[in-house]
Amino acid sequence: MNTETTELQILKAAREVFISKGLEGARMQEIADQAGINKALLHYYFRSKDKLFEAVFSEVAGNLFPAMRQVLVAELGIREKINFVVKIYLKGIGENPFIPAFVINTLNTNPERFLKYIKEAGINPGVLQKQIDDEAAHGLIRHIKAEHLMVNIIAMCIFPFFARPIIQNVFAMNDQEYGAYLESRESEIIDFVLKSIAV
């Protein structure tokens, strides 16, 4: 087994364990077992669970953030951009449900790490704000600060994943019902946000 294959095998195994157990519940031994290697070899490639998690998240961020940037700079109206951003965000989190816990943990312990991903993706809120200003000046939407619009969207996308145990318990949802609830979130969020900027 060559080095590249071993590293990819570890990352694949880690992603599966992080999805099923989350950051806190995942154990290096379990990741090693899933990858079919011994724990010593796992530590040779990734010295800690935190380093391994960052590598897995970097791969996810490498797909998610550039896609977000492409939407923000595309020649689309604000309504269309909101539609695409919500879809991209929910798809990315749905495929990688460990993201919300990682984001919260990182923002609390090492915000510079998360900012690095955003800067590397070239996401510039100023571009979005200029378009908002232009469309509001033409009476197409209600004026809103880009920071409020983006935080509203991100918060509504992330919270159902982060608060899954609470939501399922309070609303008496089994796993299947919760899955259906998540599928319905896309249209609910888009409709809510669009109504919030309507003139």
C-alpha positions as CSV (number, residue, x, y, z in Angstrom):
1,M,0.0,0.0,0.0
2,N,1.6,3.3,-1.0
3,T,1.6,6.5,1.1
4,E,-1.1,8.3,-1.0
5,T,-3.4,5.3,-0.8
6,T,-3.0,4.9,2.9
7,E,-3.7,8.6,3.6
8,L,-6.8,8.6,1.4
9,Q,-8.0,5.4,3.1
10,I,-7.5,7.1,6.5
11,L,-9.4,10.2,5.5
12,K,-12.3,8.2,4.1
13,A,-12.5,6.1,7.3
14,A,-12.2,9.2,9.5
15,R,-15.0,11.0,7.5
16,E,-17.3,7.9,8.0
17,V,-16.5,7.8,11.8
18,F,-16.9,11.6,12.2
19,I,-20.3,11.4,10.4
20,S,-21.6,8.6,12.7
21,K,-20.0,9.6,16.0
22,G,-19.2,13.4,15.6
23,L,-16.0,15.0,16.7
24,E,-16.3,14.3,20.4
25,G,-17.5,10.7,20.0
26,A,-14.9,9.6,17.5
27,R,-11.9,7.6,18.7
28,M,-8.6,7.2,16.9
29,Q,-8.7,3.5,17.5
30,E,-12.1,3.2,15.8
31,I,-10.8,5.3,12.8
32,A,-7.7,3.0,12.6
33,D,-10.0,-0.1,12.6
34,Q,-12.2,1.4,10.0
35,A,-9.2,2.1,7.8
36,G,-7.8,-1.4,8.3
37,I,-4.5,-0.2,9.8
38,N,-3.0,-0.1,13.3
39,K,-3.2,2.9,15.6
40,A,0.5,3.6,15.4
41,L,0.4,4.0,11.6
42,L,-2.6,6.3,12.0
43,H,-0.6,8.5,14.4
44,Y,2.3,8.5,12.0
45,Y,0.1,10.2,9.4
46,F,-2.0,12.3,11.7
47,R,-0.6,13.0,15.2
48,S,-4.0,13.8,16.8
49,K,-7.7,13.5,16.3
50,D,-7.8,17.3,15.9
51,K,-5.2,17.2,13.0
52,L,-7.2,14.4,11.4
53,F,-10.4,16.3,11.7
54,E,-8.9,19.4,10.3
55,A,-7.7,17.4,7.2
56,V,-11.2,16.0,6.7
57,F,-12.8,19.4,7.1
58,S,-10.3,21.0,4.7
59,E,-11.4,18.5,2.0
60,V,-15.0,19.5,2.6
61,A,-14.2,23.2,2.8
62,G,-12.3,22.9,-0.4
63,N,-15.5,22.0,-2.2
64,L,-18.1,24.0,-0.2
65,F,-16.5,27.5,0.0
66,P,-15.4,27.8,-3.6
67,A,-18.9,26.8,-4.7
68,M,-20.3,29.5,-2.4
69,R,-17.9,32.0,-3.9
70,Q,-18.9,31.1,-7.5
71,V,-22.6,31.8,-6.6
72,L,-21.8,35.1,-4.9
73,V,-19.9,36.5,-8.0
74,A,-22.2,35.0,-10.6
75,E,-24.4,37.2,-12.7
76,L,-27.6,36.3,-10.9
77,G,-30.2,38.3,-9.0
78,I,-30.2,38.2,-5.2
79,R,-33.2,35.9,-5.1
80,E,-31.5,33.4,-7.3
81,K,-28.3,33.6,-5.3
82,I,-30.2,32.9,-2.0
83,N,-31.8,29.9,-3.6
84,F,-28.4,28.5,-4.7
85,V,-26.6,29.3,-1.4
86,V,-29.3,27.5,0.7
87,K,-29.1,24.5,-1.6
88,I,-25.3,24.3,-1.5
89,Y,-25.1,24.8,2.2
90,L,-27.8,22.2,3.1
91,K,-26.3,19.7,0.6
92,G,-22.8,20.2,2.1
93,I,-23.9,19.8,5.7
94,G,-26.3,17.0,4.8
95,E,-23.4,15.0,3.4
96,N,-21.1,16.0,6.2
97,P,-23.2,16.4,9.4
98,F,-20.1,16.8,11.6
99,I,-19.6,20.3,10.1
100,P,-21.8,22.3,12.5
101,A,-20.0,20.8,15.6
102,F,-16.6,21.5,14.1
103,V,-17.6,25.1,13.2
104,I,-18.8,25.8,16.7
105,N,-15.8,24.2,18.3
106,T,-13.4,25.9,16.0
107,L,-15.0,29.4,16.4
108,N,-14.8,28.9,20.2
109,T,-11.2,27.6,20.3
110,N,-9.4,28.8,17.2
111,P,-11.4,31.2,15.0
112,E,-8.3,32.0,13.0
113,R,-8.4,28.4,11.6
114,F,-11.9,28.9,10.3
115,L,-11.2,32.4,8.9
116,K,-8.3,30.8,7.0
117,Y,-10.7,28.7,5.0
118,I,-12.9,31.6,4.1
119,K,-10.0,33.8,3.1
120,E,-8.5,31.0,0.9
121,A,-11.8,30.6,-0.8
122,G,-11.8,34.3,-1.7
123,I,-15.3,35.0,-0.4
124,N,-15.8,38.7,-0.4
125,P,-19.1,40.0,1.3
126,G,-18.5,43.4,-0.3
127,V,-19.5,42.0,-3.7
128,L,-22.8,40.8,-2.2
129,Q,-23.4,44.1,-0.4
130,K,-22.9,46.1,-3.6
131,Q,-25.5,44.0,-5.4
132,I,-27.9,44.3,-2.4
133,D,-27.5,48.1,-2.5
134,D,-28.1,48.2,-6.3
135,E,-31.2,46.0,-6.2
136,A,-32.6,47.9,-3.2
137,A,-32.0,51.2,-5.0
138,H,-34.1,49.9,-7.9
139,G,-36.9,48.8,-5.6
140,L,-36.4,45.1,-6.2
141,I,-35.7,44.1,-2.6
142,R,-35.7,45.6,0.9
143,H,-32.3,46.9,1.9
144,I,-30.4,44.6,4.2
145,K,-26.8,44.4,5.4
146,A,-25.0,41.5,3.8
147,E,-23.8,40.3,7.3
148,H,-27.4,40.0,8.4
149,L,-28.5,38.2,5.3
150,M,-25.7,35.7,5.3
151,V,-25.9,35.0,9.1
152,N,-29.6,34.5,8.8
153,I,-29.2,31.9,6.0
154,I,-26.3,30.1,7.7
155,A,-28.0,29.9,11.1
156,M,-31.2,28.5,9.7
157,C,-29.2,25.9,7.7
158,I,-26.9,24.8,10.5
159,F,-29.2,24.8,13.6
160,P,-31.4,21.7,12.6
161,F,-28.2,19.6,12.3
162,F,-26.6,21.0,15.4
163,A,-29.7,20.6,17.5
164,R,-30.9,17.3,16.1
165,P,-31.3,15.5,19.5
166,I,-33.4,18.5,20.8
167,I,-35.6,18.7,17.7
168,Q,-36.3,15.0,17.6
169,N,-37.1,14.9,21.3
170,V,-39.3,18.0,21.5
171,F,-41.2,17.2,18.3
172,A,-41.3,13.4,18.9
173,M,-39.6,12.6,15.5
174,N,-38.1,9.3,14.7
175,D,-35.1,9.2,12.3
176,Q,-37.3,8.8,9.2
177,E,-39.5,11.7,10.3
178,Y,-36.4,13.8,11.0
179,G,-35.0,13.0,7.5
180,A,-38.3,14.2,6.0
181,Y,-38.1,17.4,8.1
182,L,-34.6,18.1,6.8
183,E,-35.7,17.7,3.2
184,S,-38.5,20.2,3.8
185,R,-36.1,22.8,5.3
186,E,-34.7,23.8,1.9
187,S,-38.0,25.3,0.6
188,E,-38.9,26.7,4.1
189,I,-35.6,28.6,4.4
190,I,-35.7,29.9,0.9
191,D,-39.3,31.1,1.3
192,F,-38.6,32.7,4.7
193,V,-35.5,34.6,3.5
194,L,-37.1,35.8,0.3
195,K,-40.1,37.1,2.2
196,S,-37.8,38.9,4.6
197,I,-36.2,41.0,1.8
198,A,-39.4,41.5,-0.2
199,V,-40.4,45.2,-0.6
